[in-house]
Amino acid sequence: MMSRILFAILFSFTVFLMPAGNFAASGGHVNVIKINDTINPGVQDYLEHAIEQSTRDGAQFLLILLDTPGGLMTSMRKMVQAIMSAPFPVVVFVYPPGAQAASAGVLITVAADIAAMAPGTNIGAAHPVTASGEDVPKTMNEKVVNDMVAFAKSIAEERMRNAEWLEKAVRESVSATAMEAYKLNVIDLVARDVDDLMKKLDGWEVERKGYRKVLHTTGVELKEIKPSLSHNILRTISNPTIAYLLLMIGLAGLYFELSQPGAVLPGVIGAICLVLAFYALQALPVNYAGILFIILAVIFFILEIKIASYGMLSIAGLTSLVLGSIMLFRTPETTHPVAYSVLIPTVLGVGLFFVVVAALAFRAQKMKPRIGMEALIGEVGVVEKDLDPSGTVFVHGELWNAESEEPLPKGTPVKVVEVRNLKLRVQKIDVK
């Protein structure tokens, strides 16, 4: 009798200690996030945060409601890595009807443990393009496309999906509807809505290498993980074009404040824009040579104020600004540099602004002082008390002690030629 009781206790203890991942999941909840945006560092950060939170609170799986036209390759790769290395199943559902999983969204969808689509959605067109929607330059096109194809095939092999169709999606930009994708083994199922999806997932077995889990979704609680303020800010500004514009506005504002001290507002706006720009740039694939060229341009424009270079420093500044803008996002890791339709007007506008402000500041430095003792030099007045050689003169609405090299009677028009110890030295002028 005692041996039976001891055996029962040991068996229960063993079952309790065994990994839950090898048995059917029971109860729990499902975390949900909505990605309705381009793929960028902000969205990537949001996904990684959701996976971390789901790991902490023991979610049965993470459901991603996806609708994206694509985005940055670097962010897409990191999102795929996060999905495939998550310690629990990840389900991607292209939803609602009318949504798409295009470009980078294709690989994010097929990287999921379970890929689903709603009727009326589409997937495909994963050929790499630039930020302006144009094809990648020929010099890089073959390299980038081959790299994308290899990446897509590796995901297909891991998730046992149609590698041939994924290659066509990258090379030929082919697309498919929800039912077509299901028949082609690109996705696992088609569901009308989230409720229908949860019903179809009930009892679904997820298998990975060394991992097996059965989903139980009947009556399960859905908890939405909403993006924080920092995620929303990063999602908004992490577009390369917006980050570039913020950088230009920030530099222009600070430059104006340095050249025209006391304006305050341009400096405040410039500082805020620069902080936002650097926050975005730290998450984007940036070529630091481009940033150095842009900073060098600002230095040249500041030196133009101090040194009479007859426009040479302004030309050097404009050249550096153009080079820096072109190089800023041109790294081997991205095919999304700032579109020329944005870059050219911005460079011309900001460059012209720098030149005009430098010219105004230089002219202001060369102007005669308007306040203080030095402002009196060259002023014209009248002798109020005979100068022999000292007396008083009426200049600039005030009486001043003055002296002259020759005796001058009251009423003689004079001009100030020097100011020394609050005493003016004047000379007679001829009035015609």
C-alpha positions in Angstrom: 0.0 0.0 0.0 2.7 2.5 1.0 4.6 1.7 -2.2 1.6 2.5 -4.3 1.1 5.9 -2.6 4.8 6.7 -3.0 4.7 5.8 -6.7 1.6 8.1 -7.2 3.4 11.0 -5.4 6.5 10.6 -7.5 4.5 10.3 -10.8 2.6 13.5 -10.0 5.8 15.4 -9.1 7.5 14.2 -12.3 4.5 15.4 -14.5 4.5 18.7 -12.7 8.2 19.4 -13.4 8.1 18.4 -17.1 8.2 21.2 -19.6 4.7 22.4 -20.5 5.8 22.9 -24.1 5.7 19.2 -24.8 2.1 18.9 -23.7 -1.2 20.4 -24.8 -1.6 24.0 -23.6 -4.5 24.6 -21.3 -6.3 27.8 -20.6 -4.1 30.9 -20.5 -4.6 33.9 -22.7 -3.5 35.1 -26.2 -1.7 38.4 -26.7 -2.7 40.5 -29.8 -0.9 43.3 -31.5 -1.9 45.3 -34.6 0.6 46.3 -37.2 -1.0 48.7 -39.6 2.0 50.6 -40.8 5.2 50.4 -42.9 7.9 48.2 -41.5 10.3 50.5 -39.7 12.3 50.5 -36.5 9.3 51.7 -34.4 7.2 48.7 -35.5 10.2 46.4 -34.9 10.6 47.8 -31.4 6.8 47.3 -30.8 7.0 43.6 -31.9 10.0 42.9 -29.8 8.3 44.5 -26.8 5.2 42.4 -27.4 7.3 39.2 -27.5 9.1 40.1 -24.2 5.8 40.9 -22.5 4.2 37.7 -23.8 7.2 35.7 -22.4 6.8 37.4 -19.0 3.0 37.0 -18.7 2.9 33.4 -20.1 0.7 34.0 -23.1 -0.3 30.9 -25.0 0.8 32.5 -28.3 1.1 36.0 -29.9 -1.3 37.0 -32.6 -0.2 39.6 -35.1 -2.9 41.4 -37.1 -0.9 42.5 -40.1 -1.6 45.1 -42.8 1.6 46.6 -44.4 2.8 47.8 -47.8 6.4 46.8 -46.7 9.3 48.9 -45.5 12.9 48.7 -44.4 14.8 45.4 -45.0 16.8 45.8 -41.8 13.7 46.1 -39.6 12.1 43.2 -41.5 15.1 40.9 -40.9 15.1 41.7 -37.1 11.3 41.1 -36.9 11.7 37.8 -38.6 14.5 36.8 -36.2 12.3 37.8 -33.3 9.3 35.8 -34.5 11.3 32.7 -35.3 13.2 32.7 -32.0 10.2 33.5 -29.8 9.8 30.9 -27.0 6.1 30.4 -27.9 4.1 30.2 -31.2 3.5 33.3 -33.2 0.5 33.6 -35.5 0.4 36.2 -38.3 -3.1 37.0 -39.6 -3.3 39.3 -42.6 -6.5 41.2 -41.7 -9.0 42.9 -42.1 -10.4 42.3 -45.6 -8.6 44.7 -48.0 -5.3 44.4 -46.0 -2.0 43.4 -47.6 1.2 41.7 -46.7 3.4 43.2 -49.4 7.2 43.5 -49.8 8.7 43.0 -46.3 5.3 41.9 -45.0 5.6 38.7 -47.1 8.6 37.4 -45.2 7.2 38.4 -41.8 4.0 36.5 -42.6 5.7 33.3 -43.8 8.1 33.4 -40.8 5.2 32.8 -38.4 4.5 29.4 -36.9 1.0 29.8 -38.3 0.3 32.1 -41.3 -3.3 33.0 -42.0 -5.2 35.5 -44.3 -8.7 36.8 -44.5 -10.7 36.7 -47.7 -10.1 39.9 -49.7 -6.5 40.3 -48.7 -3.3 39.7 -50.7 0.3 38.8 -50.3 3.4 39.3 -52.5 5.3 41.8 -54.5 8.5 41.4 -52.4 10.9 42.8 -55.0 13.3 45.3 -53.3 12.7 49.0 -54.3 14.0 52.3 -53.1 12.0 54.7 -50.9 10.6 56.5 -54.0 9.2 53.2 -55.3 11.8 52.9 -58.0 13.9 49.8 -58.7 17.2 49.4 -56.9 20.1 50.8 -59.0 21.5 48.1 -61.4 24.8 48.1 -59.6 23.2 46.8 -56.4 20.0 45.2 -57.8 21.4 41.7 -58.4 23.2 41.5 -55.1 20.2 42.7 -53.1 17.7 40.5 -54.9 19.9 37.4 -54.5 20.3 38.1 -50.8 16.5 38.5 -50.4 15.9 35.2 -52.3 18.3 33.3 -50.1 16.7 34.8 -47.0 13.2 33.9 -48.2 14.2 30.3 -49.1 15.8 29.8 -45.6 12.5 30.9 -44.0 10.5 28.6 -46.3 12.7 25.6 -45.5 12.3 26.3 -41.8 8.5 26.7 -41.9 8.0 24.1 -44.7 6.4 26.6 -47.1 6.5 27.1 -50.9 10.1 28.3 -51.5 9.5 28.5 -55.3 6.6 30.9 -55.0 8.6 33.1 -52.5 11.5 33.3 -55.0 9.0 34.5 -57.7 7.6 37.0 -55.2 11.1 38.5 -54.8 12.4 38.3 -58.3 9.2 38.9 -60.3 7.0 40.7 -57.8 4.2 38.1 -58.1 1.2 38.4 -55.7 -1.6 36.0 -54.6 -5.0 36.3 -53.0 -5.8 34.5 -49.7 -7.2 31.4 -51.4 -4.4 31.3 -53.9 -1.8 31.6 -51.2 -3.5 28.8 -49.3 -3.5 26.4 -52.3 0.2 27.3 -53.0 1.2 26.4 -49.5 2.3 30.0 -48.7 0.0 30.2 -45.7 -1.7 27.7 -43.5 -5.3 28.7 -43.4 -7.9 31.3 -44.5 -10.3 32.7 -41.8 -13.1 35.2 -42.1 -12.2 37.2 -38.9 -10.5 36.8 -35.6 -13.3 34.7 -34.1 -13.2 32.3 -37.0 -9.4 32.1 -36.8 -9.5 31.2 -33.1 -12.0 28.4 -33.8 -9.8 27.0 -36.5 -6.7 27.2 -34.3 -8.3 25.1 -31.5 -6.3 21.9 -31.3 -3.7 23.1 -33.8 -0.3 21.5 -33.2 2.7 23.7 -33.6 6.0 21.9 -34.2 9.5 23.2 -34.4 12.9 21.6 -34.0 12.7 20.1 -30.4 9.4 21.9 -29.7 5.8 20.8 -29.8 2.7 22.6 -28.6 -1.0 22.1 -29.0 -3.2 25.2 -29.0 -6.4 25.4 -27.1 -8.3 28.5 -28.2 -11.9 27.8 -27.2 -13.1 30.7 -25.0 -9.5 32.0 -24.6 -9.1 35.6 -23.5 -7.6 38.0 -26.1 -5.4 40.7 -24.6 -4.2 43.5 -26.9 -0.8 45.0 -26.3 -1.0 48.6 -27.3 2.1 50.5 -28.4 3.6 52.9 -25.8 4.2 56.6 -26.4 7.9 55.9 -27.3 6.8 53.3 -29.8 4.4 55.7 -31.4 7.0 58.4 -31.7 9.6 56.1 -33.1 7.1 54.7 -35.6 6.3 58.2 -36.8 9.8 59.6 -37.2 11.7 56.5 -38.1 10.9 56.9 -41.8 14.3 57.9 -43.4 12.7 60.9 -45.2 11.1 62.3 -41.9 14.4 61.7 -40.0 16.3 63.5 -42.7 13.9 66.5 -42.7 14.1 66.7 -38.9 17.9 66.7 -39.1 17.9 69.5 -41.6 15.4 71.6 -39.7 17.3 71.1 -36.5 20.6 72.1 -38.0 19.0 75.2 -39.7 17.4 76.3 -36.4 20.6 76.0 -34.4 22.6 77.7 -37.1 20.2 80.6 -37.1 20.5 80.9 -33.3 24.3 80.9 -33.4 24.4 83.5 -36.2 21.7 85.7 -34.7 21.9 85.2 -30.9 18.8 86.1 -28.9 16.2 84.8 -31.4 15.5 81.9 -29.0 12.6 80.3 -30.9 14.7 79.0 -33.8 17.2 77.5 -31.4 14.5 75.8 -29.3 12.8 74.3 -32.4 16.2 73.3 -33.8 17.2 71.5 -30.6 13.9 69.6 -30.4 14.1 68.5 -34.0 17.8 67.4 -33.6 16.9 65.3 -30.6 14.1 63.6 -32.5 16.3 63.2 -35.5 19.1 61.5 -33.5 16.4 59.3 -31.8 15.3 58.1 -35.2 18.8 57.8 -36.7 20.0 55.6 -33.9 17.4 53.0 -35.0 18.0 53.5 -38.8 20.9 52.0 -40.9 22.9 55.2 -41.2 26.1 55.9 -43.1 28.1 58.0 -40.6 30.2 59.6 -43.4 27.0 61.3 -44.5 26.4 62.8 -41.0 30.0 64.0 -40.9 29.6 65.7 -44.3 26.4 67.5 -43.1 28.1 68.6 -39.8 31.1 69.8 -41.9 28.7 71.8 -44.1 27.4 73.7 -41.0 31.0 74.4 -39.9 31.8 75.9 -43.3 28.7 78.1 -43.1 29.6 79.3 -39.6 33.2 80.1 -40.8 31.7 82.1 -43.7 30.4 84.5 -41.1 33.8 85.0 -39.4 36.1 84.8 -42.5 35.9 86.9 -45.7 36.2 84.0 -48.1 34.3 85.7 -51.0 31.8 82.8 -51.1 34.3 79.9 -51.2 33.3 78.6 -47.8 29.6 78.8 -48.8 30.3 76.7 -51.9 32.2 74.2 -49.8 29.3 74.1 -47.4 26.8 73.5 -50.2 28.9 70.7 -51.6 29.3 69.0 -48.3 25.6 69.3 -47.7 24.7 67.6 -51.0 27.3 64.8 -50.5 26.1 64.2 -46.9 22.5 64.1 -47.9 23.1 61.6 -50.7 25.3 59.3 -48.5 23.2 59.5 -45.3 21.2 56.3 -45.8 23.2 54.6 -48.6 24.5 51.6 -46.8 24.7 48.0 -48.0 21.9 47.1 -45.5 19.2 49.3 -47.0 17.5 50.0 -50.3 15.6 53.0 -48.9 17.7 56.2 -49.2 15.9 59.5 -49.1 13.9 60.0 -52.4 15.5 62.5 -54.7 12.1 64.3 -55.0 12.5 65.1 -51.3 16.3 65.4 -51.1 16.9 67.9 -53.9 14.3 70.6 -52.8 15.4 70.2 -49.2 19.1 70.6 -50.0 18.4 73.6 -52.2 16.1 75.2 -49.6 18.4 74.6 -46.6 21.5 75.5 -48.5 19.9 78.8 -49.6 18.8 79.5 -46.0 22.4 78.9 -44.7 23.9 81.2 -47.4 21.3 84.0 -46.8 21.8 83.9 -43.0 25.6 83.9 -43.3 25.4 86.9 -45.7 23.2 88.8 -43.3 25.4 88.0 -40.3 28.5 89.0 -42.2 26.9 92.3 -43.2 25.8 93.0 -39.7 29.4 92.5 -38.4 30.7 95.0 -41.0 28.0 97.6 -40.2 28.9 100.7 -38.1 27.9 100.3 -34.4 24.6 101.9 -33.6 24.9 102.0 -29.8 27.6 102.8 -27.3 30.5 105.3 -27.5 31.7 103.9 -30.9 28.4 104.8 -32.4 29.2 108.5 -32.0 32.2 108.4 -34.4 31.2 110.1 -37.6 28.1 111.8 -36.1 27.6 115.5 -36.9 26.8 118.1 -34.3 27.0 121.8 -33.4 29.4 123.6 -31.0 27.3 124.7 -28.0 30.1 126.4 -26.0 33.2 127.7 -27.8 36.0 125.2 -28.2 39.4 126.8 -27.3 40.5 124.1 -27.3 37.8 122.6 -25.0 34.1 123.3 -24.7 30.8 121.5 -25.3 29.0 120.3 -28.4 25.5 119.1 -29.1 25.6 115.7 -30.8 23.0 113.0 -31.2 20.5 114.9 -29.0 23.0 115.2 -26.0 25.6 117.7 -24.7 29.1 116.4 -24.7 32.5 117.7 -23.5 34.6 118.1 -26.5 37.9 119.5 -27.8 39.3 120.6 -31.1 42.7 121.2 -32.6 41.6 124.7 -33.7 39.4 127.3 -31.9 35.7 126.9 -32.9 33.0 129.4 -32.0 29.5 128.5 -30.9 27.3 127.4 -33.8 30.1 125.8 -35.8 29.1 122.5 -37.4 31.5 119.7 -36.4 32.0 116.0 -36.9 33.1 113.5 -34.2 36.4 111.8 -35.1 37.3 110.2 -31.8 35.9 109.3 -28.3 38.3 109.1 -25.4 37.3 108.9 -21.7 33.8 110.3 -22.4 35.3 113.3 -24.2 34.8 113.9 -27.9 37.4 115.1 -30.3 35.8 116.9 -33.2 36.8 118.8 -36.3 35.1 121.5 -38.3 33.1 120.6 -41.3 32.1 122.8 -44.2 28.5 123.2 -44.8 27.6 124.1 -48.4 
